[in-house]
Amino acid sequence: MKHIPVLLDSVMGALGDVHGKKIIDATFGAGGYTRAFLNAGADVIAFDRDPNVVPDADIIAREYGERFRFVPRPFSCIAELDGVYDAIVFDLGVSSMQIDIPERGFSFRGDGPLDMRMSGDGVDARGLIENLSVDELARVLRDYGDVRGAKRMAQNIKDARPQTTYELKSLIQNPHDVAPVFQALRIAVNDELGELERALDAVPNLLVAGGRCICITFHSIEDRIVKKVFRSWTTAPGDPRMPTIGVASFAPIKTAVPTDAEINHNPRARSAHLRGVVKSY
Ligand SMILES: C[S@@+](CC[C@H](N)C(=O)[O-])C[C@H]1O[C@@H](n2cnc3c(N)ncnc32)[C@H](O)[C@@H]1O
């Protein structure tokens, strides 16, 4: 299924007029946000660590020429960019394309190898299970999935060494625990929270005065991180993270969640949550 951009109207509303502005789309995906930014007259640098999105990025590059640049790397690499930008947007998590291809191993709805790597590089979910001790795996399940009985579940998984998504699913007795277990492993395989923290660390120095950072989160664990980091910026002017520009100050942008109509049209939007900040000076 083609990925339907989530909360796009709210994102555009939170950014205001972007004509002539420079935007970092940290999570290109199917390019839904990027196209909207370009069509509204902005220049876009887009990041995605999934090599499968490159053909879509190539099409956009041909259409929009120098106004668009694609960087096939993790978004924590925004820290290496030169210059300053008017907006940085994170639409976190996985895309419909990633979920819908069973061979990628993200979904328990189709059978495939227990992979879960967005980038295709590094250790996959099978390797992670192999490498972690029972206690470490239990911590992953607890911290990234709020899984109850995490220690027992970790022991079962270690003993069974599942190689496919269906094998893993068959080990989970309570149907309510299936999605949280898959989520927890996916977060660990892709170091999703570490990536988010490192990227957010780089944001203050990359924004112009008046620049905005918008995050769309899909579960409470990443939402908690965004909320905490944004709160630290909005309540602590003079953050030492801004050595080159001295004192900076941020104000929160109104949060948003999808309407019932959006959720009916796109059930994957249901847990989305928009948070944003604007840098005032
Ligand atoms: C929800 S989709 C984005 C959809 C996009 N906004 C659109 O409208 O088409 C999230 C995308 O972010 C990418 N992604 C997630 N974490 C990433 C990271 N740390 N670095 C780079 N890309 C990442 C995923 O590969 C996926 O393609």
PDBQT file of the ligand as one rigid body, heavy atoms in Angstrom, charges set to zero:
ROOT
HETATM    1  C1  LIG A 301       6.533   7.409   8.654  1.00  0.00    +0.000 C 
HETATM    2  S1  LIG A 301       7.696   7.298   7.361  1.00  0.00    +0.000 S 
HETATM    3  C2  LIG A 301       7.747   8.941   6.698  1.00  0.00    +0.000 C 
HETATM    4  C3  LIG A 301       6.683   9.223   5.694  1.00  0.00    +0.000 C 
HETATM    5  C4  LIG A 301       6.803  10.558   4.994  1.00  0.00    +0.000 C 
HETATM    6  N1  LIG A 301       6.605  11.683   5.904  1.00  0.00    +0.000 N 
HETATM    7  C5  LIG A 301       5.818  10.673   3.843  1.00  0.00    +0.000 C 
HETATM    8  O1  LIG A 301       4.954  11.568   3.899  1.00  0.00    +0.000 OA
HETATM    9  O2  LIG A 301       5.903   9.889   2.900  1.00  0.00    +0.000 OA
HETATM   10  C6  LIG A 301       9.197   7.213   8.236  1.00  0.00    +0.000 C 
HETATM   11  C7  LIG A 301      10.425   7.071   7.365  1.00  0.00    +0.000 C 
HETATM   12  O3  LIG A 301      11.524   7.485   8.159  1.00  0.00    +0.000 OA
HETATM   13  C8  LIG A 301      12.607   6.633   7.936  1.00  0.00    +0.000 C 
HETATM   14  N2  LIG A 301      13.411   6.667   9.157  1.00  0.00    +0.000 N 
HETATM   15  C9  LIG A 301      13.053   6.265  10.400  1.00  0.00    +0.000 A 
HETATM   16  N3  LIG A 301      14.065   6.465  11.258  1.00  0.00    +0.000 NA
HETATM   17  C10 LIG A 301      15.078   7.013  10.539  1.00  0.00    +0.000 A 
HETATM   18  C11 LIG A 301      16.381   7.480  10.875  1.00  0.00    +0.000 A 
HETATM   19  N4  LIG A 301      16.842   7.406  12.123  1.00  0.00    +0.000 N 
HETATM   20  N5  LIG A 301      17.133   8.008   9.899  1.00  0.00    +0.000 NA
HETATM   21  C12 LIG A 301      16.659   8.107   8.627  1.00  0.00    +0.000 A 
HETATM   22  N6  LIG A 301      15.445   7.686   8.250  1.00  0.00    +0.000 NA
HETATM   23  C13 LIG A 301      14.655   7.147   9.202  1.00  0.00    +0.000 A 
HETATM   24  C14 LIG A 301      12.011   5.292   7.645  1.00  0.00    +0.000 C 
HETATM   25  O4  LIG A 301      12.906   4.521   6.866  1.00  0.00    +0.000 OA
HETATM   26  C15 LIG A 301      10.732   5.666   6.890  1.00  0.00    +0.000 C 
HETATM   27  O5  LIG A 301      10.941   5.653   5.505  1.00  0.00    +0.000 OA
ENDROOT
TORSDOF 0
